[in-house]
Amino acid sequence: MFQTEKRALRLNIAADVLFAVSAFGFALTTRSEAILLDGIYSLVTLLFAVVTWHVADLVMQPDSDKYPFGYVVYEPLVNLFKGLLLVIVAVYALFSAVTTLLSGGTSVHTELAFFYALGATAGCIGMAVYFRRVARKTRSTLVETDAKNWVIDAVLSAAVAFAFGLSWLLTFSGHTQYLNYVDPLVVAFLSLVVLPVPARIIRDNWAQIVARAPADELVEQINALIAEAAPTDKWPQREVRVQQHGRLITAHIYFIINHGDVREFDALRARLDKTLRKEFPYLALDVSFVGDEHWAYRATGDELPNS
């Protein structure tokens, strides 16, 4: 899976270079700020694609004395900064669009801009589909974030294609007085559409960095898998704590028992590890057995019943 992830990240770098160069070239030719925004977006994703390439190697390195819990925190950290920079780009683009509208708009070669945006849309959709498939296969949040970026880029390009296609039609209808306002209006619209996506990336990855509880859906899925491996009729009392850092899922499970032996406990550990790892290949599992429920509740931060 790691080699699949690395191939996808290499392709991402190459595609970002191609899209950025094409966008800047067409932006100069057409004088379109909307296409320029598309190019800046591709440039930002290119810079982070290079960083992501190195981080993908880093997070797979084994633990060390300096990093006893590994390097997994760098994965959400990279995604967080990527989201922040994309927010800055979107806000700046919105400000620039409003300024251009107030100054009377700008003249654009709409026919050329339309064909560029049409080709870019098709390319971005293809990349988004590919990266979503790779993200599902590798469970890499780095690839997942790149997939979201390609979706955003596809939306940007599709909106540009629609707007300039409409502008091109206006030139045949004689309503040319509105043409100068199309480009800044598209930029403003795209900025507002894009903003929620990096905002969600920032929110989700910040939660992982500060070790906040993961999404309820993830916790429920893990609890269901634990119940499958350790049926509640035989192991009725358990406390579970779950954390997520990028692709790594950390699960601490505390069973409150009053009988059993070491071999039985080890067999349960092996069963839990096998069951959970089917869904979460990047897993850190810690299973403990305690006779005094005080230690289980204390370890998970919960209060003792009837306390």
matplotlib code that plots the C-alpha trace (Angstrom):
import matplotlib.pyplot as plt

x = [0.0, 2.9, 4.2, 0.7, 0.6, 4.1, 3.1, 0.0, 2.0, 4.5, 1.6, 0.2, 3.4, 3.7, 0.0, 0.3, 3.3, 1.3, -1.8, 0.0, 2.1, -0.9, -3.1, -0.5, 0.1, -3.6, -4.1, -1.5, -3.0, -6.7, -6.1, -8.4, -8.1, -10.3, -7.8, -5.0, -6.7, -6.8, -3.1, -2.3, -4.4, -2.4, 0.9, -0.1, -1.0, 2.3, 4.3, 2.5, 2.7, 6.5, 6.2, 3.7, 6.1, 8.7, 6.1, 4.8, 8.3, 8.6, 5.4, 6.3, 9.6, 9.8, 9.6, 12.8, 14.2, 13.5, 10.0, 8.8, 5.3, 6.6, 6.1, 2.4, 1.5, 3.3, 0.5, -2.3, 0.1, 0.9, -2.8, -3.6, -1.1, -2.4, -5.9, -4.7, -2.8, -5.8, -8.0, -5.6, -5.6, -9.5, -9.8, -7.3, -9.0, -12.3, -10.9, -9.2, -12.5, -14.5, -11.9, -12.0, -15.8, -15.8, -13.3, -15.4, -14.4, -11.8, -11.8, -11.1, -10.6, -13.7, -13.5, -9.9, -10.7, -13.7, -11.8, -9.0, -11.5, -13.3, -10.1, -9.0, -12.3, -12.0, -8.4, -9.3, -12.3, -10.1, -7.5, -10.1, -11.6, -8.1, -7.1, -10.3, -9.7, -6.1, -7.2, -9.7, -7.1, -4.2, -6.1, -3.8, -5.1, -2.4, -3.9, -7.4, -6.6, -5.1, -8.3, -10.3, -8.0, -8.6, -12.4, -12.0, -9.9, -12.5, -15.2, -13.1, -12.5, -16.1, -17.4, -14.9, -16.0, -19.7, -19.1, -17.0, -19.2, -22.1, -20.0, -19.1, -22.9, -23.4, -21.0, -23.4, -26.5, -25.1, -25.2, -21.4, -21.8, -21.8, -18.7, -16.2, -18.0, -18.0, -14.4, -14.4, -17.9, -16.6, -13.5, -15.8, -18.1, -15.3, -13.7, -17.0, -17.5, -13.9, -13.7, -15.7, -13.5, -10.1, -12.0, -13.2, -9.6, -8.3, -11.0, -10.5, -6.7, -6.6, -8.7, -6.2, -3.2, -4.7, -5.8, -9.5, -11.9, -12.4, -15.7, -18.5, -18.9, -15.3, -15.7, -18.9, -17.3, -14.4, -16.8, -18.7, -15.5, -14.5, -17.9, -17.4, -14.1, -15.0, -18.7, -20.3, -21.9, -18.3, -16.5, -19.3, -17.3, -14.9, -13.7, -12.4, -10.4, -9.8, -7.5, -6.6, -3.5, -3.6, -3.8, -2.9, -5.7, -4.8, -7.2, -6.8, -9.1, -9.5, -11.4, -12.7, -12.4, -12.6, -11.4, -9.3, -5.6, -2.8, -3.3, -6.9, -6.1, -3.4, -5.8, -8.3, -5.6, -4.7, -8.4, -8.9, -5.8, -6.8, -10.4, -9.5, -6.6, -8.8, -10.5, -7.6, -4.3, -2.4, -3.3, -1.7, -3.6, -3.2, -5.3, -5.3, -7.1, -7.8, -9.7, -10.4, -12.7, -11.2, -8.1, -10.1, -12.3, -9.3, -7.4, -10.2, -11.0, -14.5, -16.0, -16.7, -20.4, -22.3, -19.3]
y = [0.0, 2.4, 2.0, 2.8, 5.9, 7.0, 6.5, 8.6, 11.4, 11.4, 11.7, 14.5, 16.5, 16.0, 16.9, 20.0, 21.2, 20.7, 22.4, 25.3, 26.1, 25.8, 28.0, 30.8, 30.6, 30.9, 33.6, 35.8, 35.1, 35.6, 38.3, 36.2, 36.5, 33.4, 31.3, 33.0, 31.9, 28.4, 28.6, 29.9, 27.1, 24.6, 26.2, 26.0, 22.4, 21.7, 23.2, 21.0, 18.0, 18.2, 18.4, 15.6, 13.4, 13.7, 13.4, 10.2, 8.7, 10.2, 8.8, 5.3, 5.4, 3.3, 4.9, 6.2, 7.5, 11.1, 10.2, 7.3, 7.5, 7.9, 10.7, 10.4, 13.9, 15.4, 14.0, 16.1, 19.0, 19.2, 18.9, 21.7, 24.1, 23.2, 24.1, 27.4, 28.5, 27.6, 29.8, 32.7, 32.2, 32.2, 35.2, 37.2, 36.2, 37.4, 40.7, 41.1, 40.3, 42.8, 45.5, 44.7, 44.8, 48.3, 49.5, 48.5, 44.9, 43.6, 42.5, 38.8, 36.6, 34.5, 31.9, 30.8, 30.9, 28.7, 26.0, 26.1, 25.7, 22.8, 20.8, 21.6, 20.4, 17.1, 16.6, 17.6, 15.2, 12.4, 13.1, 13.4, 10.0, 8.4, 9.9, 8.9, 5.3, 5.4, 7.1, 4.3, 1.7, 3.1, 4.8, 7.7, 11.1, 12.7, 11.2, 11.9, 15.6, 15.6, 14.1, 16.9, 19.4, 17.9, 18.1, 21.8, 22.4, 20.6, 22.9, 25.9, 24.9, 23.9, 27.3, 29.1, 27.0, 27.7, 31.5, 32.0, 29.8, 32.0, 35.1, 33.7, 33.4, 37.0, 38.2, 36.7, 38.2, 41.8, 42.2, 43.0, 45.6, 42.9, 41.0, 42.9, 41.9, 38.1, 37.4, 39.1, 37.7, 34.2, 34.8, 36.0, 33.0, 30.5, 32.0, 31.6, 28.1, 26.9, 28.4, 25.7, 22.8, 24.0, 25.2, 21.6, 20.3, 22.7, 21.7, 17.9, 18.0, 20.4, 18.0, 15.2, 17.4, 18.4, 14.7, 15.6, 12.6, 11.5, 11.5, 9.6, 7.4, 6.2, 5.4, 3.5, 1.5, 0.5, -0.4, -2.6, -4.4, -4.9, -6.4, -8.7, -10.0, -9.9, -10.6, -8.8, -12.0, -13.3, -9.9, -7.7, -4.9, -2.9, 0.7, 2.0, 5.1, 6.0, 8.6, 9.4, 11.0, 11.0, 7.4, 6.0, 4.8, 4.3, 2.1, 1.5, -1.3, -2.1, -5.3, -5.6, -9.3, -11.6, -14.8, -16.1, -16.8, -15.3, -17.6, -16.6, -13.0, -13.2, -15.1, -12.2, -9.7, -11.5, -11.7, -8.0, -7.1, -9.2, -7.9, -4.2, -4.3, -5.5, -2.1, -0.1, -1.3, 1.5, 0.5, 0.9, -1.4, -1.6, -4.2, -4.4, -6.7, -5.4, -6.8, -3.5, -1.4, 1.8, 1.4, 1.0, 4.0, 6.1, 5.2, 6.3, 9.5, 8.3, 8.4, 5.2, 4.2, 5.3, 7.5]
z = [0.0, 0.8, -2.8, -4.2, -2.0, -3.2, -6.9, -6.3, -4.7, -7.5, -10.0, -7.9, -8.2, -11.9, -12.5, -10.3, -12.3, -15.6, -14.3, -12.7, -15.8, -18.1, -15.9, -15.7, -19.4, -20.2, -17.5, -19.3, -22.7, -21.7, -18.9, -16.7, -12.9, -12.6, -14.5, -12.5, -9.3, -10.7, -11.3, -7.9, -6.4, -8.4, -7.3, -3.6, -4.0, -5.8, -3.0, -0.5, -2.8, -2.4, 1.4, 1.4, -0.5, 2.3, 5.1, 3.6, 4.1, 7.6, 9.0, 8.0, 9.9, 13.1, 16.6, 18.1, 21.4, 20.3, 18.9, 21.1, 19.5, 15.9, 13.5, 12.7, 14.0, 11.0, 8.7, 10.2, 10.6, 6.9, 6.1, 8.6, 7.0, 3.5, 4.6, 6.1, 3.0, 0.8, 3.0, 2.6, -1.2, -1.3, 1.0, -1.1, -4.3, -2.9, -1.9, -5.4, -7.1, -5.2, -5.9, -9.6, -9.7, -8.0, -10.6, -13.6, -14.2, -16.7, -20.3, -21.0, -24.1, -23.3, -26.1, -25.2, -21.5, -22.0, -23.9, -21.2, -18.4, -20.2, -20.6, -17.0, -15.6, -17.4, -16.1, -12.5, -12.4, -13.6, -11.0, -8.2, -9.1, -9.1, -5.8, -4.1, -5.1, -3.9, -0.6, 0.1, -0.7, 1.3, 4.1, 3.7, 4.9, 2.8, -0.4, 0.9, 1.3, -2.2, -3.5, -1.9, -3.5, -6.9, -6.3, -5.4, -8.5, -10.6, -9.2, -9.9, -13.5, -14.1, -12.8, -15.0, -18.0, -17.3, -16.8, -19.9, -22.0, -21.0, -21.7, -25.2, -25.9, -24.7, -27.4, -30.1, -28.4, -28.3, -24.5, -24.4, -21.7, -19.0, -20.2, -18.1, -14.9, -15.6, -14.6, -11.2, -10.5, -11.2, -8.9, -6.1, -6.5, -6.6, -3.5, -1.5, -2.8, -2.0, 1.5, 3.4, 2.1, 3.5, 6.6, 7.2, 6.6, 9.2, 11.7, 11.3, 11.4, 14.3, 16.2, 15.5, 16.5, 19.9, 20.4, 20.5, 20.3, 16.7, 14.9, 16.5, 13.4, 13.8, 17.5, 16.8, 14.0, 16.3, 19.2, 16.8, 15.7, 19.3, 20.1, 17.2, 18.5, 22.2, 22.6, 25.5, 26.9, 27.6, 28.1, 29.5, 31.0, 28.9, 28.5, 25.2, 24.3, 20.6, 19.0, 15.4, 14.1, 10.3, 9.1, 12.5, 14.8, 18.4, 20.5, 24.2, 25.5, 29.2, 30.1, 33.7, 34.5, 37.6, 35.9, 33.1, 32.4, 30.3, 27.4, 27.1, 27.3, 24.6, 22.3, 22.8, 22.0, 18.8, 17.8, 18.4, 16.5, 13.5, 13.5, 13.8, 11.4, 8.6, 8.7, 10.0, 8.7, 10.5, 14.0, 17.5, 19.8, 23.6, 25.4, 29.3, 31.7, 35.2, 38.2, 39.8, 37.6, 39.2, 36.9, 33.8, 34.3, 35.5, 32.3, 30.0, 32.0, 33.0, 36.4, 38.3, 38.3, 41.4, 42.5]

ax = plt.figure().add_subplot(projection="3d")
ax.plot(x, y, z, "-o")
ax.set_aspect("equal")
plt.show()
